[in-house]
Amino acid sequence: MNQNPALADVPASVVADSPPRRRLSGEARERAIVEEAVKFFAEVGFDGDTRELARRMGVTQSLIFKYFPSKAALVEKVYQEVYVGRWNPYWEIIIADRRVPLQERLTRHYCDYAKTALTWDWVRLFMFSGLRGEAINQRYLQFLRSRVLEPVAAEIRADLGLPGPDVVPLTVAEIELVWGINARIFYFGQRRWIFNVPLEEDIDELIRLTISHFIAGAKAVVPDLVKPLVVPAAEAQVSDRG
């Protein structure tokens, strides 16, 4: 029998047969439903039916609805489990640690982030969410912007000796430049878990190259984005004080 391409290279724990079932507490049962829902929606997408999810779990659909009153409520729990629950505050701390050179900070940040964000379920759920129009993408990307993209853009300015966002607000172009790092790194996950095309280089080395390329470009581009805004921003502050 041919293997489902969506499951190629999936960790064995995802596709292995479930162990013999025993009576679970309410909390444990809810947890089991969420864990299975993460795997189910990552495999088939958010069009997957809760009836099929129940069949795979060996329970009734009504049992799922006992814990989650609607499919939307279950999808929300999946979002909380995968994208909020796996968020590591360390990623924010390392970005802001100016005792460490910026290039090293960003490399450490993204190498560690990739260990979570380039996993089978994270990548596939994100792609399926975008295709179906679920809110997961918009919510997570807004979260990412405030926790990573804007702080990185601010640290680039500090590294280049440019005024901070409190003096000159971050520009759209600066944010887009940082988006480029995330887009490239997420593509590595797409290669593996969507296109089934393995990476031919160590992921950490690819990230190091990505950050090196980004830093070189930022040094050339960001000053030209910010410097023309410095005088107007200073004049505006004087006007506000007057």
C-alpha positions in Angstrom: 0.0 0.0 0.0 1.3 3.5 -0.9 2.1 5.8 2.0 0.1 9.0 2.2 2.6 11.7 0.9 1.5 14.0 3.6 2.9 11.5 6.1 6.3 11.1 4.5 9.1 11.4 7.1 6.5 12.2 9.8 7.8 11.2 13.3 6.8 7.6 14.1 5.0 8.8 17.2 2.5 10.6 14.9 1.5 7.6 12.8 2.1 4.7 15.2 -0.9 2.7 16.4 -2.4 4.0 19.6 -1.7 2.0 22.8 -4.6 0.1 24.4 -7.1 2.6 25.7 -8.1 3.0 29.4 -10.6 5.1 31.1 -9.3 8.7 31.3 -10.1 11.6 33.6 -11.9 14.5 32.0 -8.7 16.5 31.9 -6.8 13.7 30.3 -9.6 13.0 27.8 -9.6 16.7 26.7 -5.9 16.6 26.4 -6.1 13.4 24.2 -8.7 15.0 21.9 -6.5 18.1 21.4 -3.4 16.1 20.7 -5.2 14.0 18.2 -6.8 17.0 16.6 -3.4 18.6 16.1 -2.3 15.5 14.2 -5.6 15.1 12.3 -5.8 18.7 11.1 -2.1 18.8 10.2 -2.7 15.7 8.0 -6.0 16.4 6.3 -6.5 20.2 6.8 -9.2 22.1 8.5 -11.9 20.7 6.2 -11.4 17.5 8.2 -14.6 16.4 9.8 -14.9 15.9 13.6 -16.8 12.6 12.8 -13.7 11.2 11.2 -11.6 12.5 14.0 -13.8 10.7 16.5 -13.6 7.5 14.4 -9.8 7.7 14.4 -9.8 8.1 18.2 -12.3 5.3 18.7 -14.8 7.6 20.4 -18.1 9.1 19.5 -18.5 12.5 17.9 -20.7 13.6 20.8 -17.8 12.9 23.2 -15.7 15.5 21.3 -18.5 18.0 21.5 -18.8 17.4 25.2 -15.4 19.0 25.6 -15.6 21.4 22.7 -19.0 22.7 21.8 -18.1 23.4 18.2 -15.5 22.6 15.6 -14.4 26.3 15.8 -13.7 25.8 19.6 -11.6 22.8 18.8 -9.6 24.7 16.2 -9.1 27.5 18.6 -7.6 25.0 21.1 -5.3 23.7 18.4 -4.1 27.2 17.8 -3.5 27.7 21.5 -1.7 24.4 21.8 0.6 24.7 18.8 1.3 28.4 18.4 0.8 30.0 21.8 1.7 27.0 24.0 5.0 26.3 22.2 6.1 29.9 22.2 9.4 30.3 24.1 10.1 33.7 25.9 13.8 33.0 25.4 13.3 34.0 21.7 12.4 37.5 22.8 15.1 37.8 25.4 17.9 36.9 23.1 16.8 39.5 20.5 17.2 42.3 23.1 20.4 41.2 24.7 22.8 43.8 23.5 25.8 42.2 25.3 25.8 39.9 22.3 26.6 41.0 18.7 23.4 41.4 16.7 24.3 38.8 14.0 25.0 36.2 16.7 21.7 37.1 18.5 19.6 36.7 15.4 21.4 33.5 14.5 20.8 32.0 17.9 17.2 33.2 17.9 16.2 31.7 14.6 18.2 28.5 15.0 16.2 27.8 18.3 12.9 29.1 16.8 13.3 26.7 13.8 13.4 23.7 16.1 9.7 24.5 17.0 8.4 26.3 13.9 9.7 23.9 11.3 8.0 20.9 12.6 5.5 18.8 10.7 2.3 20.0 12.5 3.4 23.6 12.9 4.1 24.0 9.2 1.2 22.1 7.8 -1.4 23.6 10.2 -0.2 27.1 9.2 -0.5 26.3 5.5 -3.9 24.7 5.8 -5.1 27.7 7.9 -4.1 30.1 5.2 -5.8 28.1 2.4 -9.0 27.8 4.3 -9.1 31.3 5.6 -8.9 30.4 9.3 -7.8 33.2 11.6 -4.7 31.3 12.8 -2.5 32.9 10.3 -3.5 36.5 10.9 -3.4 36.1 14.7 -0.1 34.4 14.8 1.5 36.8 12.3 0.3 39.8 14.3 1.7 38.1 17.4 5.0 37.5 15.6 5.2 41.1 14.5 5.0 42.5 18.0 7.2 39.9 19.6 9.9 39.5 17.0 9.7 41.6 13.8 9.4 45.0 15.4 12.0 44.3 18.1 14.5 43.0 15.5 13.9 46.1 13.4 14.6 48.3 16.5 17.8 46.3 17.3 19.0 46.9 13.7 18.7 50.6 14.2 20.5 50.4 17.5 23.3 48.4 15.9 23.7 51.0 13.2 23.6 54.0 15.5 20.2 55.2 14.1 17.4 56.8 16.1 15.1 54.4 18.0 11.4 53.9 17.2 10.6 56.4 20.0 12.2 59.1 17.9 11.4 57.9 14.4 8.6 55.3 14.1 9.5 52.1 12.4 8.7 52.2 8.7 6.7 49.5 6.8 9.8 48.9 4.7 11.9 48.0 7.8 9.3 45.6 9.0 9.1 44.0 5.5 12.9 43.5 5.5 12.6 41.5 8.8 9.6 39.6 7.4 12.1 38.4 4.7 14.1 36.4 7.3 10.9 34.6 8.6 9.7 33.9 5.1 12.9 32.3 4.0 13.2 30.2 7.1 9.6 29.1 6.9 10.2 28.1 3.3 12.7 25.5 4.6 9.8 23.9 6.5 7.6 24.1 3.4 10.3 22.3 1.4 10.2 19.4 3.8 6.6 19.1 5.0 4.6 20.5 2.0 6.7 19.8 -1.1 8.5 16.7 0.3 11.8 18.0 -1.0 14.5 17.4 1.6 17.0 20.1 2.5 20.5 19.4 1.2 22.3 21.4 3.9 22.2 21.6 7.7 19.3 23.8 8.8 21.5 25.8 11.2 24.0 26.5 8.5 21.2 27.7 6.2 20.0 30.0 8.9 23.5 31.3 9.6 23.8 32.2 5.9 20.4 33.8 5.8 21.2 36.0 8.8 24.6 36.9 7.4 23.0 37.9 4.1 20.3 39.9 5.9 22.8 41.8 8.1 24.8 42.8 5.1 21.8 44.1 3.3 20.4 45.9 6.3 23.6 47.9 6.7 23.3 49.1 3.2 19.5 49.7 3.1 18.2 50.7 6.5 20.1 54.0 6.9 18.7 55.2 3.6 15.2 54.4 5.0 15.6 56.1 8.3 17.9 59.1 7.9 15.5 61.1 5.7 12.9 60.9 8.5 15.1 62.1 11.3 14.7 65.9 10.7 10.9 65.8 10.1 10.5 63.7 13.3 12.6 66.1 15.4 10.7 69.0 14.1 7.4 67.3 14.9 8.6 66.7 18.5 9.6 70.4 18.9 6.2 71.4 17.5 4.4 69.1 20.0 6.4 70.6 22.9 5.6 74.1 21.7 
